[in-house]
Amino acid sequence: MHKPIIAIDGPAGAGKSTVAKTVADRLGYLYIDTGAMYRAIAWKVSQADIPVSDTKSIVSLAMRTQVKLAIIDGEQRVFADEEDVTVQIRSREVTAAASPVSAIPGVRKRLVELQRSMTDQGGVVMEGRDIGTVVFPNAEVKVFLTASAQQRANRRVQQMKEMGIEADTEQIAAEMRDRDLRDSSRADAPLVQAPDAVLIDTDHLSIEQVVDKIIHIHDQSISEVGKK
Ligand code: DC
C-alpha cells in the first residue's frame, strides 16, 4: 500500500513537534524534524565562532557538515559530524542563531537536498516551515498548524522547563515574534501556508484532537488514491 508524505508546517510553538511525533508513532511512519537540522548547522556556526553575517563561511561549513537524525532507544537524536548535539541545539543561543542561518539560501539548498533524500517511498511525517511549499510540494497530506502568540510562548517555555532551561514567558514571546517575522519575511522559502494545506488552529484543541484530525486527513487521502 502506498504511504503518503505528511508535511506539517507552521510557526514556532504551534505544537508541530509533539503532534508530528505522535502522528508518526500512530501510523508507524518515520518522523523528521527539519528545524533540528537547521539548528545543527547553527550550532556548528556558533562553535566555529563565525558571525551570522559571514554567509560565505556559513555555507561552506554547511556543505562540509554531516547532519544526521537517528532513533536511539526510541528517541530522535541529532548528530553534527558524528557528535550528538540533541541537547545543545535547544539552547537559546542556538535558537537565536538558527533563524538567520536558515535564511541563507546556500544552507537551505544543502538541507532541502538532504531532506528530500531521506525518503523515497513516503511513509514519513516531516515538520518544518517549507515542507509543503518547497521540500515536498507534492506531499499528499499538508497541514499548517497555528496558535495564538501567547499560547505559543507558553508552550515553548514549558518545553524549555522540561529540558531544565528556565525562561521568562514575556521574553520568549518577544524572541518568538522576532523569529517568526524573520522566518516569514525572508526571500528564500518564507514561512507561508501552502495553498492546498489544511489550516489547524491548535489553541483550543488537545494534542490528541489535532493528531486525530491529521490521521483523518491521511486516511481520506489514502482512500482517494484507492478510488483512482
Ligand atoms: O522548528 P525550530 O524552531 O526547531 O526551527 C529552528 C529554525 O529553523 C527556525 O528559525 C526556523 C528554521 N526552519 C526553517 O527555516 N525551515 C524549516 N524547514 C525548519 C526550520
Residues whose N, C-alpha, C, O or C-beta is under 5 A from the ligand:
A	BS01	DC	A12 T34 G35 A36 Y38 A98 S99 S102 E127 G128 R129 D130 D183
